[in-house]
């Protein structure tokens, strides 16, 4: 199995797990050449210039690819209230400026609203707001040379293929982050709730957006108390993740696969970067030279 491109496996970096620069160094020690740094309050809005400098030094020294996950808590980029939406865009613009200083390759972001989208007049307005925000974020990103990447949600609004078609229909340039777990969760929601007719199977995403999918967020899912939960380690849920990943990579132009796994069935232990390194090794052993981990392709086939 061969691809005509390099696909990097990476890990998420979140300030809640420690100093961002220390976590970056830990990722490098564990063989990763790509990370996605989460911007969650208060980081990076009150950051130390020394930390930024160290991140850039590590990036240069180890040829590290950096992506950014924009904040989503408290932001309402699809709000029908323009003051809320514009305030959220202001936060996004600040994030993009910091992402530029970190020489990030891409900015991954969600477009959310808490409004009652089951009512058509509400849905139409929030979709209009979502389109406006997407256009603004695309413009902000392109001005500084960062690729805008919009992610599918694990909820009804913008959780499905048909809504993404509507979001992206008007001369947009954003790529797509296909979050595997989010797609599975949303697909179950659409099956249960009929007020928005949409689909979110992996097959439906590949059929519609194979040429636009740039980034994969990979994690397992399992039922907990009758509810489908995501972000579990490979093999701790019910998905055949290796087969899904193989299909997605062979069907799309994805360049990055983020191991967004921070839950374990063993509730007494925390998922560490070291655990994700073992996951990355399993993936490269299983998929031959489709993925790259540690900068070296596996030559098996």
C-alpha positions as CSV (number, residue, x, y, z in Angstrom):
1,X,0.0,0.0,0.0
2,X,1.5,3.3,-1.1
3,X,0.5,6.9,-1.1
4,X,1.8,9.7,-3.3
5,X,2.2,11.9,-0.2
6,X,3.6,12.1,3.3
7,X,1.0,11.6,6.1
8,X,2.2,12.5,9.6
9,X,0.9,11.0,12.8
10,X,0.7,13.6,15.7
11,X,-0.5,14.3,19.2
12,X,-2.6,17.0,20.8
13,X,-0.9,19.5,23.1
14,X,-3.0,21.1,25.8
15,X,-1.9,23.4,28.6
16,X,-4.0,21.5,31.1
17,X,-1.4,18.6,30.9
18,X,1.5,20.9,31.6
19,X,3.7,23.6,30.1
20,X,3.1,23.7,26.4
21,X,6.8,23.8,25.5
22,X,7.6,20.9,27.9
23,X,4.9,18.8,26.3
24,X,6.2,19.7,22.9
25,X,9.7,18.4,24.0
26,X,8.0,15.2,25.4
27,X,6.3,14.6,22.0
28,X,9.6,14.9,20.2
29,X,11.3,12.5,22.6
30,X,8.5,10.0,21.9
31,X,9.1,10.2,18.1
32,X,6.4,12.6,16.9
33,X,7.2,15.1,14.1
34,X,3.8,16.8,14.3
35,X,1.6,18.3,17.0
36,X,-1.6,20.2,17.3
37,X,-1.6,22.8,20.0
38,X,-5.0,23.7,21.6
39,X,-5.7,27.3,22.3
40,X,-7.9,27.2,25.4
41,X,-8.1,30.0,27.9
42,X,-5.9,31.3,29.4
43,X,-3.3,30.0,27.0
44,X,-2.1,31.6,24.8
45,X,-3.9,34.8,25.7
46,X,-1.6,35.3,28.7
47,X,1.6,33.6,27.4
48,X,5.3,33.9,28.2
49,X,7.4,35.1,25.3
50,X,10.1,32.7,26.5
51,X,7.7,29.8,25.9
52,X,6.9,31.0,22.4
53,X,10.6,31.3,21.7
54,X,11.3,27.8,23.0
55,X,8.5,26.4,20.9
56,X,10.0,28.0,17.8
57,X,13.5,26.7,18.7
58,X,12.1,23.1,19.1
59,X,10.2,23.5,15.8
60,X,13.3,24.5,13.9
61,X,15.7,22.1,15.6
62,X,13.5,19.0,15.0
63,X,11.6,20.0,11.8
64,X,8.4,19.9,13.7
65,X,5.0,20.5,12.0
66,X,2.7,22.6,14.2
67,X,-1.1,22.9,13.8
68,X,-3.4,24.9,16.0
69,X,-6.8,23.9,17.4
70,X,-8.8,27.1,18.0
71,X,-10.8,27.6,21.2
72,X,-14.4,26.6,21.1
73,X,-15.7,27.0,24.7
74,X,-17.7,30.2,25.0
75,X,-17.3,31.1,21.3
76,X,-20.5,31.3,19.2
77,X,-19.4,31.7,15.6
78,X,-22.9,30.8,14.3
79,X,-24.8,33.0,16.8
80,X,-27.7,34.9,15.2
81,X,-26.8,37.7,17.6
82,X,-24.2,39.7,15.6
83,X,-22.6,41.2,18.7
84,X,-21.8,37.7,20.1
85,X,-20.6,36.4,16.7
86,X,-18.4,39.4,16.1
87,X,-16.9,39.2,19.6
88,X,-16.1,35.5,18.9
89,X,-14.5,36.5,15.6
90,X,-12.3,39.0,17.4
91,X,-11.1,36.2,19.7
92,X,-10.4,34.1,16.6
93,X,-8.4,36.9,15.0
94,X,-6.2,37.1,18.1
95,X,-5.7,33.4,17.9
96,X,-4.7,33.5,14.3
97,X,-2.1,36.2,15.1
98,X,-0.5,34.0,17.7
99,X,-0.7,31.0,15.3
100,X,1.2,33.1,12.8
101,X,3.9,33.8,15.5
102,X,4.2,30.0,16.0
103,X,4.6,29.5,12.3
104,X,1.6,27.1,12.3
105,X,0.7,25.2,9.2
106,X,-3.1,25.3,9.8
107,X,-5.8,26.5,12.1
108,X,-8.5,23.9,12.9
109,X,-11.8,25.3,14.3
110,X,-15.4,24.5,15.1
111,X,-18.4,26.6,14.2
112,X,-21.0,26.3,17.1
113,X,-24.2,27.7,18.3
114,X,-26.4,26.9,21.3
115,X,-29.6,28.1,19.6
116,X,-32.6,25.7,19.0
117,X,-31.8,24.7,15.4
118,X,-34.8,22.4,15.2
119,X,-36.9,25.4,14.3
120,X,-36.4,26.3,10.6
121,X,-36.3,30.1,11.1
122,X,-33.6,29.6,13.7
123,X,-31.6,27.1,11.6
124,X,-31.6,29.4,8.5
125,X,-30.3,32.3,10.5
126,X,-27.5,30.4,12.3
127,X,-26.4,28.8,9.0
128,X,-26.2,32.3,7.6
129,X,-24.1,33.4,10.5
130,X,-21.9,30.4,10.2
131,X,-21.2,31.2,6.6
132,X,-20.3,34.8,7.5
133,X,-17.9,33.6,10.2
134,X,-16.3,31.0,7.9
135,X,-15.6,33.7,5.3
136,X,-14.0,36.0,7.9
137,X,-11.8,33.2,9.3
138,X,-10.7,32.2,5.9
139,X,-9.7,35.8,5.2
140,X,-7.8,36.2,8.5
141,X,-5.9,32.9,7.9
142,X,-5.0,33.6,4.3
143,X,-3.7,37.0,5.1
144,X,-1.0,35.4,7.3
145,X,-0.4,32.2,5.2
146,X,-2.2,29.7,7.5
147,X,-4.5,27.0,6.1
148,X,-8.1,27.3,7.5
149,X,-9.6,23.9,8.4
150,X,-13.1,23.5,9.7
151,X,-14.0,20.4,11.8
152,X,-17.3,18.4,11.8
153,X,-19.1,18.7,15.1
154,X,-20.3,15.9,17.4
155,X,-23.8,17.5,17.6
156,X,-26.7,18.1,15.3
157,X,-25.6,21.5,14.0
158,X,-22.8,21.1,11.4
159,X,-22.4,17.5,12.4
160,X,-23.4,16.1,9.0
161,X,-22.5,16.1,5.4
162,X,-25.6,18.0,4.0
163,X,-25.0,20.9,6.4
164,X,-21.3,21.0,5.4
165,X,-22.3,21.2,1.8
166,X,-24.5,24.2,2.6
167,X,-21.7,25.8,4.6
168,X,-19.1,25.4,1.9
169,X,-21.3,26.1,-1.1
170,X,-20.4,29.7,-1.8
171,X,-16.8,30.0,-3.1
172,X,-15.0,28.9,0.1
173,X,-11.4,27.7,0.5
174,X,-11.4,26.1,3.9
175,X,-10.3,22.4,4.1
176,X,-12.1,19.9,6.3
177,X,-10.9,18.1,9.4
178,X,-12.8,14.8,9.5
179,X,-13.1,13.8,13.1
180,X,-13.8,10.1,13.0
181,X,-15.4,9.9,16.4
182,X,-17.5,13.0,15.9
183,X,-18.8,11.6,12.7
184,X,-19.9,8.3,14.4
185,X,-21.5,10.2,17.3
186,X,-23.4,12.7,15.0
187,X,-24.6,9.9,12.7
188,X,-26.3,8.2,15.7
189,X,-27.9,11.5,16.7
190,X,-29.3,12.0,13.2
191,X,-30.8,8.5,13.3
192,X,-32.6,9.3,16.5
193,X,-33.7,12.9,15.9
194,X,-35.5,13.5,12.6
195,X,-36.0,17.3,12.7
196,X,-32.8,17.8,10.6
197,X,-32.3,15.3,7.8
198,X,-28.6,14.7,7.5
199,X,-26.0,11.9,7.5
200,X,-22.6,11.5,9.0
201,X,-21.3,8.1,8.1
202,X,-17.6,7.9,7.2
203,X,-18.7,6.7,3.7
204,X,-20.9,9.8,3.2
205,X,-18.0,12.1,4.2
206,X,-15.7,10.4,1.8
207,X,-18.2,10.4,-1.1
208,X,-18.8,14.1,-0.8
209,X,-15.6,15.7,0.4
210,X,-12.7,13.3,-0.4
211,X,-10.8,16.1,-2.2
212,X,-11.3,18.6,0.7
213,X,-10.3,16.5,3.7
214,X,-6.9,17.6,4.9
215,X,-6.8,16.6,8.5
216,X,-8.0,13.5,10.4
217,X,-8.8,13.4,14.1
218,X,-8.7,9.8,15.2
219,X,-10.2,8.2,18.3
220,X,-12.3,5.3,19.4
221,X,-15.9,5.3,20.6
222,X,-17.9,3.1,23.0
223,X,-21.3,3.1,24.6
224,X,-21.4,4.3,28.2
225,X,-24.8,4.0,29.9
226,X,-26.6,4.0,26.6
227,X,-24.7,7.0,25.3
228,X,-22.0,6.9,22.6
229,X,-18.8,8.4,24.0
230,X,-15.7,9.3,22.0
231,X,-12.0,10.1,22.4
232,X,-11.0,6.7,23.6
233,X,-7.6,5.0,23.0
234,X,-7.3,2.8,19.9
235,X,-8.8,-0.6,20.7
236,X,-10.7,0.5,23.8
237,X,-13.9,1.1,21.9
238,X,-16.0,-0.6,19.3
239,X,-14.6,0.9,16.1
240,X,-12.3,-0.8,13.7
241,X,-10.1,2.3,13.6
242,X,-7.2,0.8,11.6
243,X,-9.5,-0.2,8.8
244,X,-11.4,3.1,8.9
245,X,-8.1,5.0,8.8
246,X,-6.8,2.9,5.9
247,X,-9.9,3.7,3.9
248,X,-9.9,7.4,4.7
249,X,-6.2,7.8,3.8
250,X,-6.5,5.9,0.5
251,X,-9.6,7.9,-0.4
252,X,-8.6,11.5,0.5
253,X,-5.7,13.9,0.3
254,X,-5.3,14.1,4.1
255,X,-1.8,15.1,5.3
256,X,-2.2,14.8,9.0
257,X,-3.6,12.3,11.5
258,X,-4.0,13.6,15.0
259,X,-4.3,10.9,17.7
260,X,-7.0,12.8,19.7
261,X,-7.2,10.1,22.3
262,X,-7.4,11.2,25.9
263,X,-9.8,8.7,27.5
264,X,-9.1,5.2,28.7
265,X,-11.4,2.5,30.0
266,X,-8.9,2.3,32.9
267,X,-10.3,5.3,34.8
268,X,-7.4,5.3,37.3
269,X,-4.8,6.3,34.7
270,X,-4.3,9.3,32.6
271,X,-3.5,8.9,28.9
272,X,0.1,10.1,28.3
273,X,2.1,11.0,25.2
274,X,4.0,7.8,25.8
275,X,0.7,5.9,25.3
276,X,0.0,7.7,22.0
277,X,3.5,6.8,20.8
278,X,2.6,3.1,21.3
279,X,-0.6,3.8,19.3
280,X,1.4,5.4,16.5
281,X,3.7,2.4,16.4
282,X,0.7,0.0,16.1
283,X,-0.8,2.1,13.3
284,X,2.5,2.1,11.2
285,X,3.0,-1.6,11.8
286,X,-0.6,-2.3,10.7
287,X,-0.8,0.1,7.7
288,X,2.6,-0.4,6.2
289,X,4.0,2.8,4.6
290,X,0.7,4.7,4.5
291,X,1.6,6.7,7.7
292,X,4.8,8.2,8.9
293,X,5.8,8.2,12.6
294,X,9.2,9.3,13.9
295,X,10.2,10.6,10.5
296,X,10.7,7.1,9.0
297,X,8.2,5.2,6.8
298,X,7.6,1.6,7.5
299,X,8.7,-0.4,4.4
300,X,6.3,-3.3,4.9
301,X,3.4,-3.7,2.5
